[in-house]
């Protein structure tokens, strides 16, 4: 695995751990969904609409980005310098 991939694995592990801790804790605004609702103020109509628009735009970008493998971080395949005879 590359260092960049290890970074993503670490970031996702921390996010899952944070979410699990929030689910097990009885406090409010501990989970990612609760925090998102607070940030977008989804208890208001404008906040709910803003969240919905942001989510649809994110999904419209992310799904094709992953499905079509259009990552901007990819490097072109290495060209072999040895010639087969």
N, C-alpha and C positions, 0 to 999 in steps of 0.2 A: 504494500500500500504506500502511496505517496504521502509526503508530509501534509499536503493540502487535504487529502482524503481523511487522514487522521484528525485534522482540525475539524472537519465537518462531523466526523463521528463523535468527537469530544463535545462539540457544541450541541448536537442532538441528544447526547447522553445527559448533559447538564439540563437541557430543557425538559426531558422526560423525568429526570429526578426532581426538578422543581415542581412539575405538575403533580407527580405522585405525592410529594410532600404536601402540596396544597390540598389534594383530595383527602389525605389522612388528617389534616389539621382542620379544626372546626371554625377557624376564623373566616372572615369575609374577605373577598377580593384576593384570595390566595391562588386561584387557578388562572390559567391563561385566558379562559373564556370569560371569567368574571372581570379580570383586568381589562380585557378588550371592551366589554360592555361599559365599564367606567370611562375608558379613554374616549370611546365613540359616543358616550351618553345615549346608549340605545333605548333608554327609558323615554326619550323624547322622539317624536316623529322624525324630526330633522336628523337626529343622530342615527336612528335606525336606517333611514334612507342613505345617509352617508356611508354607513357600514356596508349596506347591501351593494352600493355602487363600487366601493373599494374592493369588496370580495369578488364581485363579478369581473372587474377589471383585472384583478390578480389572477383569477382562474383562467381568464381569456388569454393571459400571457403565459402563465406557468404550465398549463396542460400541453399546449403545442411545444413549448420550450423543452419539456422533458420527453414528450412522445416523439418529437422529430429530432431530438438530440442536437439542438442548435446552441450548445454552450459556447460562449464567446471565449472561454478559457482554453479550448482545445487547440492543440498545436497540430500542424499538418504532419502526416506520417513521415517518419525519418526515411530518407533515401539511402539505400544501401550503396556503399562505395565499392563493394566487391562485385565482380562480374562473373557470372557462371559460364563455363566453357563447355 
